[in-house]
Amino acid sequence: MSRIHIYTQALLARLQGAARRMGLQKPVATPPPLTRRQLLLMAQDKKKAEERARHLALARQLKAHGHS
């Protein structure tokens, strides 16, 4: 990122913070904390996605080498 981009992002963040404090801009909604069950489900989904990606990569590799 360019220096100008970083500078403008920082300036914008400061202005938005000031606007929020003055009540001109509504506060940023923070999502509720995740439950243990949600965290476990997310971990399972991630693991499944990683296994699927590994499987697809292996299949692609075999296909590229002429195996069917």
C-alpha positions in Angstrom: 0.0 0.0 0.0 1.2 3.5 -0.7 1.9 6.0 2.0 -0.9 8.3 0.8 -3.4 5.4 1.0 -2.3 4.5 4.5 -2.4 8.2 5.6 -5.9 8.7 4.2 -7.1 5.5 5.8 -5.8 6.6 9.2 -7.3 10.1 8.8 -10.6 8.7 7.8 -10.6 6.3 10.8 -9.8 9.3 13.1 -12.6 11.4 11.6 -15.1 8.5 11.9 -14.1 8.0 15.5 -14.6 11.7 16.3 -18.0 11.6 14.5 -19.1 8.6 16.5 -18.0 10.3 19.8 -20.0 13.4 18.9 -23.0 11.2 18.0 -23.0 12.2 14.3 -22.3 8.6 13.2 -23.9 5.5 14.8 -21.5 3.3 16.7 -20.0 0.2 14.9 -22.1 -2.9 15.8 -19.9 -5.5 17.3 -21.1 -9.1 16.7 -22.0 -11.1 19.9 -19.3 -13.4 21.1 -19.5 -16.9 19.6 -20.7 -19.9 21.7 -18.5 -22.9 22.2 -20.7 -24.9 19.8 -20.3 -22.2 17.1 -16.5 -22.3 17.6 -16.5 -26.1 17.3 -18.6 -26.1 14.2 -16.4 -23.5 12.6 -13.3 -25.6 13.4 -15.0 -28.7 11.8 -16.0 -26.7 8.7 -12.4 -25.4 8.3 -11.0 -28.9 8.7 -13.4 -30.3 6.1 -12.6 -27.5 3.7 -8.9 -28.1 4.1 -9.3 -31.8 3.5 -11.4 -31.1 0.4 -8.8 -28.7 -0.9 -6.0 -31.2 -0.3 -8.0 -33.9 -2.1 -8.7 -31.6 -5.1 -5.1 -30.6 -5.3 -4.0 -34.3 -5.3 -6.6 -35.1 -7.9 -5.4 -32.2 -10.1 -1.8 -33.3 -9.7 -2.6 -36.9 -10.7 -4.6 -35.6 -13.7 -1.7 -33.4 -14.8 0.6 -36.4 -14.8 -1.7 -38.4 -17.0 -3.2 -40.7 -14.4 -6.9 -41.2 -14.6 
